Amino acid sequence: MTYTCPQGHQSSTADFCDVCGAPIDATTPSALSPPGGGAAPPPAAPAPPASAPSSLNLPDPNAAAPVTCPNCGTENPADALFCESCGYDFTTGQLPTPAPTGPVAPPGAEWVAELWIDPEWFEHQDAPGGCATSGAPTVVPLRATTITIGRRSKSRGLAPDLDCSGDGAVSHEHATLTLDRERWYVEDLGSTNGTFVGAPGEPLPTTPLPPRQRRELADDERIYVGAWTRIMVRRATDNEKAGATT
């Protein structure tokens, strides 16, 4: 084995060059000479660095797919617990609680509204199609000072207090009831087919209320909307105050 000193001399000793006396570091690859003499081969060039990753923002094939809300159809991140649009709970499947539509009265509503299907009003209106089957009224406690009358609309986020969705001739935002002290007022909101008020024992009304004008309701007066819907506001009975409404 021969060694090469820093000056390029061949040396048989590994510590100092036996030609010029220069110190030799036998541990470095350049100090070793190949068998048979000759200069040691130059060290191999370092490998080129790996190419930088592409800057393209390619989709991750392992990423989870977004989840679609079954209530409103909005796409949400895969790990979402609630729908960002409507608040649907993906874990329990519960719908969000609707926000109150007006000032809430104390528990034990003093007033209720009866929603009737009135075949006579349907015939009087000469409405197309057939009339729904009449029966017992739907009794709704009035726990706010402003009550909305209309039909539900999921796309517009409408949930009226007096829901007349079964009557297609009722507008989504048809009318409102307002309590002022002990008197109720009705106001048409510019509905398509109008809001009418009549008293029992009298002919059915033929003239709609002027839109956007409040009209005080007398005792036992009825409100007529849509093709067959009749509404009457009255004092709640003791059972209804206790929550026994239908």
Secondary structure, DSSP 4 states (H G I P E B T S, - for coil): --EE-TTS-EES-SSB-TTT--B--TTSGGGB--TTSSPPPPPPPPPPPPPPPP------TTSPPPEE-TTT--EE-TT-SB-TTT--BTTT-PPPPPPPSSPBPPSS-SEEEEEEE-HHHHHHHT-SS-PPPP-SPEEEEE-BSEEEEE--BTTTTB--SEE-TT-TTS-TT-EEEEEETTEEEEEE-S-SS-EEEE-TTSPPP-SPPPTT--EEPPTT-EEEETTTEEEEEEEPPHHHHTT---
